[in-house]
């Protein structure tokens, strides 16, 4: 995919990742008998998604910077 994603598609994509990570964290907590509430897992997942998006943004900036330098 090239160019900027549409805002609606971006929101749906981030929301899907957020819920998937939150559910995964909740399941892992249940599996190791260290269960936290789903709300806490959702908050942690939001943090992880934000960190991932920031890293992706930095990666794209770095790549664009080096492409311009050539």
N, C-alpha and C positions, 0 to 999 in steps of 0.2 A: 504494500500500500504506500502510495506516495502522497505528498502534500499534507495539509492539515486535516485531521479528522473532523467530522461534523460534531457540533457540541452535543447533540442528542445521543449520537452513537458513543461518544466519549463517556457521557454520564452513565449510560447503560453498561458499558464495558467496565468502568471503575466500580459500579455498584455490584456487578456480578462477581468481580474479583474480591471485593470487600466481603460479600456474603460467603463466598467459598472459603476464604481464609478464616473468617470468623467461625464457620461451622467446623473447619478442620481443627482449629485451636480448641474448640469446645470438645470435639471427639477425642483428641489427644489427652485433654485433661481428664475426661471420663475414663479413658483406657488406663491411665496411670494413677487413678484414684486421687487426683488433685483437682477435682472439678471446680471451676469458677463459674459464675453466672454467665449466661450468654451475652449479657450487656457488657461485661468486662472483656469478654473475648472479642466482641464487636469493636470496642474501643481500641484494643490492641491491634486488631486487624486494620482499622482505619489508619493507625500510626504506621503500620508496615506498608500499606498501600501508598501513603504519602511519601515515605522514604524511597520506595521503589520508583514512584513517578519522578521524584527529584533526581534520582540517579539516572533515570532514562533521559531526562531533560539535559543533564550535564553531559551524558554520553553523546547526545545529538549535537550539542553545542561544540564539544571537543572535535567531533568528526567534521562539522561544518567549518570550524576554524582551520583545521589542517587541510581541508580541501581548498579553501581560499588561498592558503599560503603557497600552494603548489602552482 
